[in-house]
Amino acid sequence: MSERLVERAREVLDNAHVPYSEYTVGAALETTDGEVYVGCNIENANYSNSLHAEEVAIAEAVKNGHTEFARLVVTSGARDGVTPCGMCRQTLAEFCDDDLPVICDEGDGETTTYTLGELLPNTITEEMVRG
């Protein structure tokens, strides 16, 4: 099944809006009930307003009532094994446990799988914020 998720993440690369970096990123997020939501990066001349592929996929899923996720695939046009940035990792941690598989596309059928906890140890949690 992860091959299909890689394919879905790659398909959305063509929709990325990347006039500044020319670095396309696609994400496919699978819910625990098997739905898949995809996202691509959307750059803005004011870089801080840019949207990352992972957060676009998360937003689409949450907008449709999903808050429980089974796994995430991330790819880039470069097929360089890109991982989610720190901001996206923290957003994932809002909805996912440390054991969420994050599958990174290396190209040529190769992937590397991490857990969210490996990518973001000592996560800021709701318990920490609420005291």
Rosetta blueprint (number, residue, H / E / L):
1 M L
2 S H
3 E H
4 R H
5 L H
6 V H
7 E H
8 R H
9 A H
10 R H
11 E H
12 V H
13 L H
14 D H
15 N H
16 A L
17 H E
18 V L
19 P L
20 Y L
21 S L
22 E L
23 Y L
24 T L
25 V E
26 G E
27 A E
28 A E
29 L E
30 E E
31 T E
32 T L
33 D L
34 G L
35 E L
36 V E
37 Y E
38 V E
39 G E
40 C E
41 N L
42 I E
43 E L
44 N L
45 A L
46 N L
47 Y H
48 S H
49 N H
50 S L
51 L E
52 H L
53 A H
54 E H
55 E H
56 V H
57 A H
58 I H
59 A H
60 E H
61 A H
62 V H
63 K H
64 N L
65 G L
66 H L
67 T L
68 E L
69 F E
70 A E
71 R E
72 L E
73 V E
74 V E
75 T E
76 S E
77 G L
78 A L
79 R L
80 D L
81 G L
82 V L
83 T L
84 P L
85 C L
86 G H
87 M H
88 C H
89 R H
90 Q H
91 T H
92 L H
93 A H
94 E H
95 F H
96 C L
97 D L
98 D L
99 D L
100 L L
101 P E
102 V E
103 I E
104 C E
105 D E
106 E E
107 G E
108 D L
109 G L
110 E E
111 T E
112 T E
113 T E
114 Y E
115 T E
116 L H
117 G H
118 E H
119 L H
120 L L
121 P L
122 N L
123 T L
124 I L
125 T L
126 E H
127 E H
128 M H
129 V H
130 R H
131 G L
